[in-house]
């Protein structure tokens, strides 16, 4: 096909993207691979039109090819800096792939769409895309590869950071970090660095990596993220000035990782965290004492911080302006309103759905051939316990020789 | 779904569906970008920005401002004035917000949205003051509401705030927990019994 580049153009013109989707897909992918730069606008238009009209049943026959076409679209749009142009078409592409599996399957197009959302600064739309629960992967039906999953987690986490949904960002970054791996890759390292900064903003400390993190990843991360570990140690001192000095002196490093903005957010989180700690110790406090305790310039600045924390639901308090005092309070929510009952119900429904899904996965694994073979092999060893020792002994002999 | 056009946006403003403006403009932006059309006019961007400010989505408002091409931003005084409102909201500078809302001579297409943003902002500020202050001076409260001290006093008293005769300080009204009407309650209770039965069934199996 590569040799007949010129004829591809005319060939595509004679095919119908809706009726002959499969053929159109192959020819379009080849055409897009080698079309000269001047035709890129036309190629982008053809790809977008194809995605809109293609038949999902035919696309399902060649999912890797469709993934390849979507990656080409993403690359073309990035080279043309027309990021927003691809967001809706890739959304359609996700829908078409999911039509043949389910709305809970991850597709290669998810990562492409999220990347364009980030570049186009369309965080709200990215957030909407992330709202769909992802509970399944099927590389055969979707053409998904490991890299697509890692990128979904990394870009998704970054979008959540932009939306200030820090816990969700941490969860996605953690999926990337703990994903099974034979070696440390750049995406995992980048995810870990962002995870570290968001962890400081949300929890004031780095969370230890879970037990199921691949050993090679754990060792690799220690080596290449020293700046971030140093930042975490300084954070524990709650000294905003010291923290700012560190970030400024390592500006180039954070900038190279595209994490400078996030590092500044870490510094900015210190006064709020300090005020939060005061609420654990005091019932009432004067505004001037609060200001000096947290190294703010004036009681007026303290009031501003308090108001923004109350507005964001981070704390409950009342300011007595006349006395210049603030009284810290507990959450007045008594969990006895109909609105709260609706929230609890929604959580229960989600948990029920998740537990049904988990039961299904458990059944699938229990009847999986590979799993059953391994379990039987281990059971055989355990049943004949004495034989286990004999089996190991000869091996040990060879090891020492 | 029927295609979104610029007319859909103006129609929604005319119908006073202010909470839907951000969503409609967002969809219009995506569809226009996908079709390779030229950038949207500044009037639509202003309405989009105001829609987001109305919903309190300051994050997306900031990102929208960054997305709008420089060619559209620099030419339009109204769009820049809209952004000044957003900047003041981002900095949590209430006085600045009210000043920015009043400072510009808004066009007829945009004016109803600006009024809606002003109303919603004042309402949010009053609720914040009630949650945050046990006593507040009328002049301080006035800065949050974009009023003069003389205007603030009757305005808040009409909303249930009480003024202490000795100190002149205002106190917020005590909030009563709101519950739905009785008939609504019964219906909800029946539905809840049904749901509880389902949960117990699920837990048993």
Interface residues (C-beta under 8 A of the other chain):
Chain A: X41 X44 X45 X48 X82 X84 X85 X86 X87 X88 X89 X120 X121 X122 X123 X124 X125 X162 X163 X164 X304 X306 X307 X308 X310 X311 X316 X317 X318 X319 X320 X321 X322 X323 X327 X337 X338 X341 X345 X348 X352 X355
Chain B: X26 X29 X30 X31 X33 X34 X36 X57 X59 X60 X63 X66 X67 X92 X128 X131 X132 X133 X134 X135 X136 X137 X140 X167 X169 X177 X179 X180 X185 X188 X192 X195 X199 X202
